[in-house]
Amino acid sequence: MDETSRRSRAESGSFSARPFIFAVALLLSACGAREPLLTYEDGVVRAEGWSGPPPVGGWESVFVIRAGDDASAPALLGEYKESGGVIVFTPRFAPSPGVELHASFKPVNAPEISAVFGEPAKAVVATTEVARVYPSSDTWPANTLKMYVEFSGPMARGDAYTHIRVRDDEDRVVVGPFVEIEPELWDPTGTRLTLLFDPGRIKRGLVDNEESGPPLMPGRAVTIEVDPAMRDASGAPLSQKFSRTIRVADAVREVVDVTRWRVEPPASTTGDLVIAFDRPLDHALAQRAISVTRGGSPVSGKISLEENETRFRFDPDGAWAPGRHAIRVDGVIEDLAGNRLGKLFDVDTSDPTQSSSATPRVEIAFDVSAR
């Protein structure tokens, strides 16, 4: 073979190898993980560069997003989806204005990366605090159905269950004491949150009750905690931690019976109507379910609950008209354990004397003297 033929063969061989080398490069690129990258757009955080099957600990074990730069703060709740090595995280609730998102991502066989997204952090002053917790008594029945947390200002929504805890008398966190309802049960002002204790752990004879027991154990104490990392509507944390210890009494399993109430009619046409209950009632429902009428028409006035929700006071807007009046009690009224007019919350189906339907409404008559 002459030199010209050898050169021609060599060039021909070199040229035929190029498509093969290029194909291998593409294959290696496709099989290998792409360069790790974190991006943020329209409230969604993306992590690129994952390879292989999902992690044993779930996507939250390799891809974490927090509101703020506190590494000990709980991760945001939301939905993870993965496709083609890209993990997409959509927060359950949009971050509050002025709150930065701190994301971290640990790809397979690569260093962890992090990034900060969202609006620049604004200078915020922590002024909001827990104003009240109901029931206001320091003794609650073991089958207490709900509690209310009132704040001094509007709050951010979406992560209340990560910041409100119940600890037993050995300082252990009670696991899953509440039904984690979505969306959270806030009043229209965003200042009052309703928390429902898990009824599956309260009602007798249920599997949940047998396995884990009630969150409130009679004869013991619990501590309600609201940690200061919980943020208000401006993105600021609470001004201080809230903590209150509750003694747990025996369960209450009696229907609400208005014949046990003591009515104190107004002593004059400018006095107040007072009702003394036989037990504490649900704070929110008592104010909504009890009204005053005369001749079937409502009497306007100011309602307040006193002495740990055991006394109801009605201050009329004007002078009382002498004569017969009525206290109207709607059937939605409940005591702390969810018992209603004529109906127990925890009905024993083997006992035929226990009603399964509440009384819709009752009225209690009283007279106002002309003096």
N, C-alpha and C positions, 0 to 999 in steps of 0.2 A: 504494500500500500504506500503510495507516494505521500509527500507532506501535505499536498492540497487535500487529498482524501481524508487524512487523519484530522486535519483542521476542521473540515466540513463535518465529520462525525462527532467531534468533540463539541462543536457549536450546536449541532443538532441535539446531542444528549443533554447539554446544559439547558437548552431551551425547553425540552420536554419535561425537565424536572421542576421548572418554575410553577406550573399549575399545581403540582403535587405539594410543594412546599407551602404555597399560598392556602391550599385547602386544609392542610394540617394546622396552620396558624389560625384559620377560622374556627376549626374544630376545637382547638385548645382554648380559644377565646370563649367559645360558646359553652364549653364544659366547665371552665373555671368561673369563680365568682367575679362579678363585676366590681369595679372600684367602690368601696363603701361610701355612701353619701346620705346625708340627712337633708330633707327639703320640707318646706311648709307652704301651703297655699290653700286659701279659702277654708281655714279652720282645720285642715287635715294635715297630719304629719306623715311623711313617707321615709322609710329606710330602705336604701338600695344596697344590694351586695350580699344577700343571703344565698346560701347554697345548701343543698341537702334537705332531708325531711324536717318537719317542724320540731322544735326543741322539746325535750321531755317535760320541762317545767312550763310549757306554754310560751306564747310570744311575749308575754309580759316579763318573762325571765331574761330576755335578751334585748327588749326594746321598751324603754321606760320613759314616760313623759310626766313631769311634775310642774305644778304651778308655783313658780318662784325658785330660788336657788338653794332652798333648804333640803339637803340630801336625805334628811330623816323624815321629811313630809311624805304622806302617802301618795302613791302614783294616781294620776287621773284615771277615772273609770271611763271605759269606752269599748269600741269594737275593733278587733284586729282582723285584717284579711291579707292573705299572701298570694301573689301570682307572679311567676317568672322571676323569683328572687327579690321582688319588691313587696315590703310589708307596709300596709296602709293602716294608720290608726285614726279613727274618727272619735273625738271626745263625745261622751254621753251628753254633756252640756257645754255650750260655748264658754270659753274663759271670760272672766269678768274684765271690763275695760282696765287697761293699765297693768295687766298681769302678764309677765313674760312666761313662755313655755320653755322649760329646760328639758331637752331630749338627749338620751344616751342610747347607743346601739352597739352591741357586741357581736360582730359577724363570726362565722366559723373560721378558725385559724387565722384571725386577723386582730389587730389591736382595737380596743374599744374607741369609738369616736363620740363626740358630743357636739351639741349646737344649741343656740338660744334663739327663739322665735317669738313672734307676737309683738304687741306694742311695747315700746320702751317703758320700763318701770317708772311709775309716777311717784313723787314724794307723797306718801300717805301718812296720816296720823291715826293711830289706833285709839278710837274713842268709843266704839260700840262694845257693849257688854251684855251678858245675860241679865235681864231685869228680874225675871220671875220664873219659877218652875211650878206647875200645878200637877197633881194636888199640892196645896201649900202646907199641909200637915207634915210633920216629921215622922208620922206613922201611917203606913199604907197597908191595905189588905194584901195577902199573898196573891190573890187573883186580880190585882189591879189591871185594868184593860188598856189604859192609855195614859200618856202624860203629855203635857204641853210645855214647850220651852219658849218663853217670850224674850225678845231681844230689844235693846233700847233704840235700835235703828234697823232699816231694811237690810236683809242679808242676801249674799250670793246663794244660788241654788245648785244642787247637784252632788255635793259630797258630805252632807250632814252625817250620814251613817258612819263615815270614817272618823269623825271628830267627837261623836257623843258615845260615851261608854258607860257600862255598868260594872262596878267591881264588887266582889263579895267581901265578906268580913276577914278574909285572908289575903286581901289585895290582889286577887286573881280576876282577870277580865272575864266576865260572863259572856260566853260565845253565843252569838245570834239571839239576843234577847228581843229584838224588834222584827216586825215584818217590814222588809225593805221595799216599800212601795215606790213605784216610779209613775209619774213624777212625785217628788216628795210633797207632803201635805202641808203646804204653806197657806196662810190666809192671804187675802188680796194685797195687804200692805207689805208682805214679805217680812213681817216681824214676829209672827207666831207659827211655830212648827208643831204639828201633831205627830206623836210617835206612838205606834200601836205595839204593845207587847204581844209576842207570838201566841195567838189563841190555841194553837196546837200544843203548846206547853202549859196551858192553863186549864183547859177542859179536861175533866177526868176521863180515864179509860182510853185515851188516844195513844198511838204508838210514840209520837214525839214526846209526850209527857212521860211515858214509861222509860224511854231511853235517856233523855237528858234532864228531866225534871223541870219544874217551873223556874223561870228566871229569878223570881222572888221567893225565897224559902222562909216559911213562917218561923218565928222565933230567932231569926238572924238579922243581920243588917247588910245593907248595900250602900254603895256610894255612887251617886250620879256625877259624871264628869263631862265637862265640855272644854276641850283643849283650845288654847288661844290661836292655834293655826287655822281655825275656822274663820273664813273671811266674810266681810260684809259686802254690800252691793258696790262699794267703791273700790274693792280689792284689798282693803286694809284688814289685818288680822284683828281678832278681839283684843281689847285692852288688857284683859287678864283671864286667867283660867278660872272656871267655875267648878265648884265642888260642893256637894251636899250629901250628908249621910242620912239614910232613911232606916227606921226600924220597921221590920216586916211583921205584921200581925196575922192572925188566922184569916182564912178566906171568908168572904161574905157571900152567902148564898141565900138571900131573901129578896123577894120582889120589893120594888118601891111601893110603899103603902101610904097614901096621903092621910089616912086616918091616924097615923102616928105623928103627923106634923102638928105643931102648936101654932095657931094663928093668933097674932096680936093685932087687932084692928086699930086703926088710928085713934088716938085719944081725943082728937079734935079734928075740925075740917082742914087744919093745916099740918096735922101730924103725919107720920110715916106708917105704912103697913109693914109689919115684920112677920116673917114665917121662920120658925125654928124647926129644922129637919131632925129626923131621928138618927141621921148618919150623914157624912159628907157626900155631896153630889158632884157630878161632872161639872167642872167650872164653866165651860163654854155652853154646854147644852142647857144647864139650869137657867142661864140668862136668856136663852132663846125660847125655851119651852114653857116658861111661866109668864103669864100676862094677867092683866087686871081688866075687867069689863064692868060696865053698868048698863043694864037693859040691852045686853048683847053688843054694845059698842065699846071699842077699846078706850081705856083711859091712858093718856100719855103721861110719861114720867121717867125718872131716872132709876135704873136698877143697879144694885150692887150686892155682892156676896161678901159675907164677913165670917170671922171666926173659923177659918179653914174650910170654907164652903159649907158650913152647917147652918148659916142664917142668911135669909133673903130679905133685903130691904127695898121698898118701893117708895120713892119720893115723888109725888105727883107734881106735874108742871104748874098746876093751879090748885085752888082750894077744892076739897072733896065736896061733892054734892051729897047732902044727907040722904040716907036710905040704903037699900039693898045693893050690894056689889057682889062680884064673883071673882075668884081666883081660878083662872083657866090653866090647866096643866096638860100639855100635849104629851102623847104617848112616847115621843122620842126621848124623853128625859131619862137619864141613867144615873146610877150611883157609880162609885169608882170601879166596880167590878163589871159594869155593863148590864146590871139588872135593871129592868124597866117596870113600868106599871103593869102588874099582873103577870110578868114573865121573867123567869130567870135567864141569865145569859148561858149558864151551864145547866141545861135541862137534863134531869135523870129520866131517860125514856122508859125505864122500868117502873117509875112511879106515876100512876095515872092521875094523881092529884096535881102534878106540876103542869101548868099550862104551857103550850107551845106558841101561843099568840098573845101579843101585848094588848093592853087596853088602849084604844085609840085616844081617849081624852077623858078627863074628869074635871069637875068644877067644885069649888069649895065656896059656899056663900058666907058673906060677912056683912055687917051693918055699920054704917057710919052715922054717928050721933050728930044732931044739929048743933050741939053746944060747942 
